[in-house]
C-alpha cells in the first residue's frame, strides 16, 4: 500500500480509503447496503491487513448508524484514522442542517459520541451551504480545532469558486484551511478536471474520491446490448447522471477490454486509473460483499501501462468548455502544471 501526504499537511493516508456508506442500511441507504457490526469488522480487518489507514464515514449515512458501527469496530485499534462529514439534515427543524456554527458544533459533538472517540482526524463540510457566511463556517471549524475535537478540516462537493473563497477567507482571517476535498471523479465523470483538480494542485489540497466506480456503472455489469442486472435502470441513475449513454458504453467497452487483458475485474482497472491521476491522494472504496472488497483492494497493486492509460483517457476525454478551449488555442505557450492537467491532453490532439 502506498501512503501519500494529505494536501499540504504532514498527515500520511493510504492510497485506498475504506468507505462506510454501506454500514447500517437504514432509510434510503438500505439501497446501498446493510452491513452490520460483524460484517463491518470483517471488512475493516481486510482493509487494515491490506494497509488501509483511513476510514471515511458521515453523520447522514443511515442517520448516524454508520458512525456508530464504525466507532464500535474501530474501538481499541491503533494507527487508524477516521474521517466524517456534516451538513445534511440530522433532525427536524431548520437549524438541524447546513453549515451554521450552531449545526456544525452540534453535529461534530454528536459524531464524536457515535464514533466513541475524543477527536475526529478529518472533519469535512459535506456540501455547500449558500446561506451561511463562509466566515461563520470557518470560525466553527476553528472552534472545534481549538477545543481539540478536530485535527484537520476539508470540504466535499464544493465548486471551484466556493473553495477559492474559503481558502482566501481562511488566509485573511487566519482560520482553518482545508487540507483536502472529497469529490466525485471517474472515467465516466471527469468534470472535476475543469476546476477542482487544477485547484487542488495549485492550492495544495488532497483529493479523496467518492463513488470511484460510478455507483456500479464501471463494474463491467452494464454492457451495450445486454440485459441490465437487477438494480437501477440507466435512465433512473442520479449519481452520477448519465448524459450520453453511447459514450458510457464506449468507456465500459474499453475498460472491460483492458481488464480482460489484465485478467482483472473492470472495477479494479477503473480504480487503478484514478490512483494514477494528477492530484488524487486516496480513492474511497466500499462494497456490499467481502468478495467485492477484496477485488477493490487489489487496485493498490495494479499499475496500468502508458498505452492502457492512453486508451482509457482517449475514450473518456470530455470536450473543453469555455474558457478552456480558448486558452488551449491562444495560451498554450504559458500554461502551468495545474493548467496542463486539463489542457495537456487536448494540446496533444492538436
Long-range contacts (C-beta under 8 A, 24 or more apart in sequence): 1-50, 1-51, 1-52, 1-300, 2-300, 3-53, 4-206, 4-281, 4-282, 5-206, 5-281, 6-122, 6-152, 6-179, 6-180, 6-206, 6-281, 6-282, 7-178, 7-179, 7-180, 7-200, 7-204, 7-205, 7-206, 7-281, 8-179, 8-204, 8-205, 9-152, 9-179, 9-206, 11-81, 11-121, 11-122, 11-151, 11-152, 11-179, 12-53, 13-53, 13-54, 13-81, 13-206, 13-281, 13-282, 14-51, 14-52, 14-53, 14-54, 14-282, 14-300, 15-275, 15-281, 15-282, 15-283, 15-300, 16-47, 16-50, 16-52, 16-271, 16-282, 16-283, 16-284, 16-285, 16-296, 16-297, 16-299, 16-300, 17-52, 17-54, 17-55, 17-56, 17-83, 17-208, 17-282, 17-283, 17-284, 17-285, 18-43, 18-44, 18-47, 18-52, 18-54, 18-55, 18-56, 18-284, 18-285, 18-286, 19-56, 19-57, 19-210, 19-284, 19-285, 19-286, 20-55, 20-56, 20-57, 20-61, 20-66, 20-69, 20-70, 20-286, 21-57, 21-58, 21-61, 21-66, 21-286, 22-286, 22-287, 22-288, 23-57, 23-61, 23-62, 23-65, 23-66, 23-69, 23-70, 24-61, 24-62, 24-63, 24-65, 24-66, 24-68, 24-69, 25-62, 25-65, 26-62, 26-63, 26-65, 27-62, 27-63, 29-61, 29-62, 29-66, 32-288, 33-286, 33-287, 33-288, 35-69, 35-288, 36-69, 37-69, 37-72, 37-73, 39-290, 40-69, 40-70, 40-72, 40-73, 41-73, 42-290, 43-287, 43-290, 43-293, 44-73, 44-74, 46-290, 46-293, 46-294, 46-297, 47-293, 47-297, 48-77, 48-80, 50-297, 50-300, 51-300, 52-297, 53-79, 53-80, 53-81, 54-80, 54-81, 54-82, 54-83, 54-121, 54-122, 54-282, 55-80, 55-81, 55-82, 55-83, 56-82, 56-83, 56-84, 56-182, 56-208, 56-284, 57-82, 57-83, 57-84, 57-85, 57-115, 58-84, 58-85, 58-86, 58-88, 58-126, 59-84, 59-85, 59-86, 59-88, 59-90, 59-107, 59-110, 59-111, 59-114, 60-85, 60-87, 60-88, 60-89, 60-90, 60-126, 63-90, 64-90, 64-110, 64-114, 67-111, 67-114, 67-115, 68-114, 68-115, 70-115, 71-114, 71-115, 71-116, 71-117, 72-116, 74-115, 74-116, 74-117, 75-116, 81-121, 81-122, 82-115, 82-117, 82-120, 82-121, 82-122, 83-120, 83-121, 83-122, 83-123, 83-124, 83-154, 83-208, 84-111, 84-115, 84-120, 84-122, 84-123, 84-124, 85-123, 85-124, 85-125, 85-126, 85-156, 85-182, 86-111, 86-123, 86-124, 86-125, 86-126, 87-125, 87-126, 87-127, 87-129, 88-126, 88-127, 98-129, 98-131, 98-132, 99-125, 99-129, 99-132, 99-136, 99-137, 99-140, 100-129, 100-132, 100-136, 100-137, 100-140, 101-136, 101-137, 101-139, 101-140, 101-143, 104-137, 104-140, 104-141, 104-144, 105-140, 105-143, 105-144, 108-144, 108-149, 108-150, 109-149, 112-149, 118-148, 118-149, 119-148, 119-149, 119-150, 119-151, 120-149, 120-150, 120-151, 121-151, 121-152, 122-151, 122-152, 122-153, 122-154, 122-179, 122-180, 123-150, 123-152, 123-153, 123-154, 124-153, 124-154, 124-155, 124-156, 124-180, 124-182, 125-153, 125-154, 125-155, 125-156, 125-158, 126-156, 126-157, 127-156, 127-157, 127-158, 128-157, 128-158, 128-159, 128-162, 134-165, 134-166, 134-169, 135-169, 135-173, 135-175, 137-166, 138-166, 138-169, 138-170, 138-173, 138-175, 138-176, 139-175, 141-175, 141-176, 142-175, 142-176, 145-176, 152-179, 152-180, 153-177, 153-178, 153-179, 154-178, 154-179, 154-180, 154-181, 154-182, 154-205, 154-206, 154-208, 155-180, 155-181, 155-182, 156-181, 156-182, 156-183, 156-210, 157-182, 157-183, 157-184, 159-195, 160-194, 160-195, 160-196, 160-199, 163-196, 163-199, 163-203, 163-205, 164-199, 164-203, 167-203, 178-205, 179-205, 179-206, 180-205, 180-206, 180-207, 180-208, 180-281, 181-205, 181-206, 181-207, 181-208, 182-207, 182-208, 182-209, 182-210, 182-284, 183-207, 183-208, 183-209, 183-210, 184-209, 184-210, 184-211, 184-239, 184-240, 185-209, 185-212, 185-274, 185-277, 185-280, 186-211, 186-212, 186-213, 186-214, 186-217, 186-218, 186-240, 186-270, 186-274, 187-214, 187-218, 187-251, 187-255, 187-270, 187-273, 187-312, 187-316, 188-214, 188-217, 188-218, 188-240, 188-242, 188-248, 188-251, 188-316, 189-214, 189-240, 190-316, 190-317, 190-318, 191-318, 193-318, 193-341, 193-342, 194-321, 194-324, 194-342, 197-277, 197-278, 197-279, 197-341, 197-342, 198-338, 198-339, 198-341, 198-342, 199-338, 200-279, 201-278, 201-279, 201-337, 201-338, 201-341, 202-336, 202-338, 205-279, 206-281, 206-282, 207-279, 207-280, 207-281, 207-282, 208-281, 208-282, 208-283, 208-284, 209-274, 209-280, 209-282, 209-283, 209-284, 210-284, 211-239, 211-240, 211-284, 212-270, 212-271, 212-274, 212-283, 212-284, 212-285, 213-267, 213-270, 213-271, 214-240, 214-270, 215-239, 215-240, 217-242, 217-248, 217-252, 218-251, 218-252, 218-255, 218-266, 218-267, 218-270, 219-265, 219-266, 219-267, 220-252, 220-255, 220-256, 220-259, 220-265, 220-266, 220-267, 222-248, 222-249, 222-252, 223-249, 223-252, 223-253, 223-256, 224-249, 224-252, 224-253, 250-315, 251-312, 251-315, 251-316, 253-315, 254-311, 254-312, 254-315, 254-316, 255-312, 257-311, 258-304, 258-308, 258-311, 258-312, 262-302, 262-308, 264-298, 264-302, 265-295, 265-298, 267-292, 267-295, 267-296, 267-299, 268-295, 268-296, 268-298, 268-299, 268-302, 269-299, 269-302, 269-304, 269-308, 269-312, 271-296, 271-299, 271-302, 272-299, 272-302, 272-303, 272-304, 273-304, 273-309, 273-312, 275-299, 275-300, 276-303, 276-304, 276-309, 278-341, 279-341, 313-345, 317-345, 317-346, 320-346
